[in-house]
Amino acid sequence: MNVIQISILSAGFFLVIFATGFWVKRLGKPYPSLVLNIHKLIALGAVVYLAITAARISKADPLTTAQVASLVLSAVLFVGTIVSGGLASIDKPMAVIPLKIHRVSPYLTLLAGAASLYFLLV
């Protein structure tokens, strides 16, 4: 894949993740299983895609410190976003903190993911 294809596919992943996330939020609790699982699977697919892309690029050329740092930050934010989303989707009443974290963390994950792709592809 070339740089343009990787960029378009990555942007598509994030666009669909955000669209399904807003859809889930709009439907309200209890969240419908089908829509919620589609949202989760697409997010997981984005994580796997980023990991495969990073692995392929690292085989062609060793990663720099900035590339590794951006990938680690992206991975931590992706995991944090997935965990906070899982906690926020629980049907039982719970603390408001996971929900508030999940309202901010997707945007941070998007920025970190875009930075990682930029560092990997440029």
C-alpha positions as CSV (number, residue, x, y, z in Angstrom):
1,M,0.0,0.0,0.0
2,N,1.2,3.5,-0.6
3,V,0.9,6.5,1.7
4,I,-2.3,7.8,0.2
5,Q,-4.1,4.4,0.6
6,I,-2.9,4.0,4.2
7,S,-4.0,7.5,5.1
8,I,-7.5,7.1,3.5
9,L,-8.0,3.8,5.2
10,S,-6.9,5.1,8.5
11,A,-9.2,8.2,8.2
12,G,-12.0,5.9,7.2
13,F,-11.5,3.8,10.3
14,F,-11.7,6.8,12.6
15,L,-14.6,8.3,10.7
16,V,-16.6,5.1,11.1
17,I,-15.6,4.7,14.8
18,F,-16.7,8.2,15.6
19,A,-20.0,7.9,13.6
20,T,-20.9,4.6,15.3
21,G,-19.9,6.1,18.7
22,F,-22.2,9.0,18.2
23,W,-24.9,6.6,17.0
24,V,-24.5,4.5,20.1
25,K,-24.7,7.5,22.4
26,R,-27.8,8.8,20.6
27,L,-29.6,5.5,21.1
28,G,-29.0,5.7,24.9
29,K,-28.7,3.1,27.6
30,P,-29.2,0.3,27.5
31,Y,-27.1,0.3,24.4
32,P,-28.3,-2.0,21.6
33,S,-25.9,-4.9,21.4
34,L,-25.5,-5.0,17.6
35,V,-24.6,-1.3,17.2
36,L,-22.3,-1.4,20.3
37,N,-20.5,-4.5,19.1
38,I,-20.0,-3.0,15.6
39,H,-18.5,0.0,17.2
40,K,-16.2,-2.1,19.3
41,L,-15.1,-4.4,16.4
42,I,-14.3,-1.4,14.2
43,A,-12.2,0.1,16.9
44,L,-10.4,-3.2,17.4
45,G,-9.8,-3.4,13.7
46,A,-8.3,0.1,13.7
47,V,-5.8,-1.0,16.5
48,V,-4.9,-4.1,14.5
49,Y,-4.5,-2.1,11.3
50,L,-2.2,0.4,13.0
51,A,-0.1,-2.4,14.5
52,I,0.2,-4.2,11.2
53,T,1.1,-1.0,9.4
54,A,3.8,-0.2,12.0
55,A,5.2,-3.7,11.8
56,R,5.4,-3.6,8.0
57,I,7.1,-0.2,8.0
58,S,9.6,-1.3,10.7
59,K,10.6,-4.3,8.5
60,A,11.5,-1.9,5.7
61,D,13.4,0.6,7.8
62,P,14.1,0.6,11.6
63,L,11.9,2.9,13.6
64,T,13.2,6.1,15.1
65,T,12.7,7.1,18.7
66,A,9.9,9.5,17.7
67,Q,8.1,6.8,15.8
68,V,8.3,4.3,18.6
69,A,7.2,7.0,21.2
70,S,4.2,8.0,19.1
71,L,3.2,4.3,18.6
72,V,3.4,3.6,22.3
73,L,1.3,6.7,23.1
74,S,-1.2,5.7,20.5
75,A,-1.4,2.2,21.9
76,V,-1.9,3.5,25.5
77,L,-4.6,5.9,24.4
78,F,-6.3,3.2,22.3
79,V,-6.4,0.8,25.3
80,G,-7.6,3.6,27.6
81,T,-10.3,4.5,25.2
82,I,-11.4,0.9,24.8
83,V,-11.4,0.3,28.6
84,S,-13.2,3.5,29.4
85,G,-15.8,2.7,26.7
86,G,-16.3,-0.8,28.1
87,L,-16.8,0.7,31.6
88,A,-19.2,3.4,30.3
89,S,-21.3,0.8,28.4
90,I,-22.1,-1.3,31.5
91,D,-25.8,-1.2,32.3
92,K,-25.4,-0.8,36.0
93,P,-25.1,2.6,37.6
94,M,-21.5,3.5,38.2
95,A,-19.1,6.4,38.6
96,V,-19.2,9.2,36.1
97,I,-15.5,9.2,35.6
98,P,-15.2,6.4,32.9
99,L,-17.9,8.2,30.9
100,K,-16.1,11.5,31.1
101,I,-12.8,9.9,30.2
102,H,-14.5,8.2,27.2
103,R,-15.8,11.5,26.0
104,V,-12.3,13.0,25.8
105,S,-10.1,10.0,25.0
106,P,-11.3,9.3,21.5
107,Y,-10.2,12.7,20.4
108,L,-6.8,12.3,22.0
109,T,-6.5,8.8,20.4
110,L,-7.3,10.3,17.0
111,L,-4.6,12.9,17.4
112,A,-2.1,10.4,18.6
113,G,-3.0,7.9,15.8
114,A,-2.7,10.7,13.2
115,A,0.7,11.7,14.6
116,S,1.9,8.1,14.6
117,L,0.9,7.6,11.0
118,Y,2.5,10.9,10.1
119,F,5.8,9.9,11.7
120,L,5.6,6.4,10.1
121,L,4.8,7.6,6.6
122,V,6.8,10.8,6.3
